[in-house]
Amino acid sequence: MGEKALVESQVADAIELIKKLDAVGAAPTLAVWYFYDDAAEWKLLLAGPFFDGLLPKQEPVAYRKVVEAMASTFLSSLTVSDVKLVGSQSPLPRAIRMLIRTPADGIARAHFTDTTLNGIFIKEMIILRSA
C-alpha cells in the first residue's frame, strides 16, 4: 500500500459521500482513491457532469456542493481537503474508464498497484465508481 496508509473508515466515508452526492443531483461518474506518490498522500478524486459544468471557472461552487453533502452526512474520517475534483475528460479519468466500468449508480472496490494506463503510472488506487 502507499507510503501513507488509507484506512477503511476513509473508504467507507467516501462511499457515503458518493451516495449523498447521488441523492442531491451531483452524482459522480468517477470516484477513485488515488495515491499521489510525489506528495505521498491519498486524494479522493471525483468527476462527473455536475462538476464538469462548474470546473474550472466556478470551482468554489463545485467544492461548496461537496462540503454541503459532507455536512449532511456523518463522516468520521473524510474532510474536504481529502477531495480533489477533476474534469471527467481529463487523462486520468479517461484512462480509468477504459480499465473498468461500473453502473452509473454502482459502487465497486477495485484495487490497483503499480499500474500503467495510457502512459500514466499509477502507484496505487482504489476505484469506487467508474461509469
C-alpha positions in Angstrom: 0.0 0.0 0.0 1.0 3.6 -0.4 3.5 5.2 2.0 0.6 6.8 3.9 -2.0 4.1 4.7 -5.6 4.6 3.6 -7.8 3.4 6.3 -11.1 1.5 6.0 -13.1 4.4 7.5 -11.9 6.7 4.8 -13.1 4.3 2.1 -16.5 3.8 3.9 -16.8 7.6 4.3 -16.1 8.1 0.6 -18.9 5.6 -0.3 -21.3 7.5 1.9 -20.3 10.8 0.3 -20.9 9.3 -3.2 -24.4 8.1 -2.1 -25.2 11.6 -0.7 -23.9 13.3 -3.9 -26.1 10.9 -5.9 -29.1 11.9 -3.8 -28.6 15.7 -4.2 -28.2 15.6 -8.0 -24.4 15.8 -8.2 -23.7 12.1 -8.9 -20.1 11.5 -9.6 -19.4 9.2 -12.6 -15.8 8.7 -11.3 -14.8 8.2 -7.6 -11.3 6.9 -7.0 -9.0 7.0 -4.1 -5.7 7.8 -5.8 -2.2 7.8 -4.2 -0.1 10.7 -5.3 3.4 9.2 -5.0 5.2 12.5 -5.3 3.3 14.1 -2.4 2.9 10.8 -0.5 -0.9 11.4 0.0 -4.2 9.9 -0.9 -6.9 12.0 -2.6 -10.5 11.1 -3.3 -10.9 12.1 -7.0 -14.4 12.9 -8.0 -15.6 13.7 -11.5 -19.0 13.9 -13.3 -21.3 16.0 -15.4 -22.3 18.2 -12.5 -18.7 19.1 -11.7 -17.8 19.4 -15.4 -20.3 22.2 -15.7 -18.6 24.2 -12.9 -14.9 23.5 -13.4 -12.6 25.3 -13.7 -14.3 28.7 -13.6 -16.7 28.0 -10.8 -14.5 25.7 -8.7 -15.6 27.2 -5.4 -19.2 26.4 -6.2 -18.3 22.8 -7.0 -16.4 22.4 -3.8 -19.3 24.0 -1.9 -21.6 21.3 -3.1 -19.2 18.7 -1.8 -18.9 20.4 1.6 -22.7 20.6 1.8 -23.0 16.9 1.1 -20.3 16.2 3.7 -22.0 18.3 6.3 -25.3 16.5 6.0 -23.7 13.1 6.3 -21.9 11.7 9.3 -18.3 11.2 8.1 -15.7 10.3 10.7 -12.5 10.4 8.7 -13.1 12.3 5.5 -12.5 16.0 5.1 -12.8 18.3 2.1 -9.0 18.5 2.0 -9.1 14.8 1.1 -11.2 15.5 -2.1 -9.9 16.6 -5.5 -12.4 17.5 -8.2 -11.3 16.7 -11.7 -12.8 17.1 -15.1 -14.3 13.8 -16.4 -12.5 14.2 -19.7 -9.0 14.7 -18.3 -6.4 12.0 -19.0 -6.6 10.0 -15.7 -10.5 9.6 -15.6 -10.5 8.7 -19.3 -7.8 6.0 -18.7 -9.6 4.6 -15.7 -12.9 4.3 -17.6 -11.0 2.2 -20.2 -9.8 -0.1 -17.4 -13.0 -0.7 -15.5 -16.7 0.3 -15.8 -19.3 0.3 -13.1 -23.1 1.0 -13.4 -23.8 4.8 -13.1 -25.1 4.3 -9.6 -22.8 1.4 -8.7 -20.1 1.1 -6.1 -17.0 -1.2 -6.6 -13.8 -1.7 -4.8 -11.2 -2.4 -7.4 -7.7 -2.1 -6.1 -4.7 -1.5 -8.4 -1.0 -1.2 -7.6 2.0 -0.2 -9.8 -0.2 0.0 -12.9 0.4 2.0 -16.2 -2.6 3.2 -18.1 -2.1 5.1 -21.4 1.3 6.2 -20.3 0.1 7.3 -16.8 1.9 5.4 -14.0 -0.4 4.8 -11.0 1.4 3.8 -7.8 -1.9 2.8 -6.2 -5.6 3.5 -6.5 -8.9 2.1 -5.3 -11.7 2.6 -7.8 -15.1 3.0 -6.2 -17.1 4.2 -9.3 -16.1 4.5 -13.0 -19.2 4.9 -15.1 
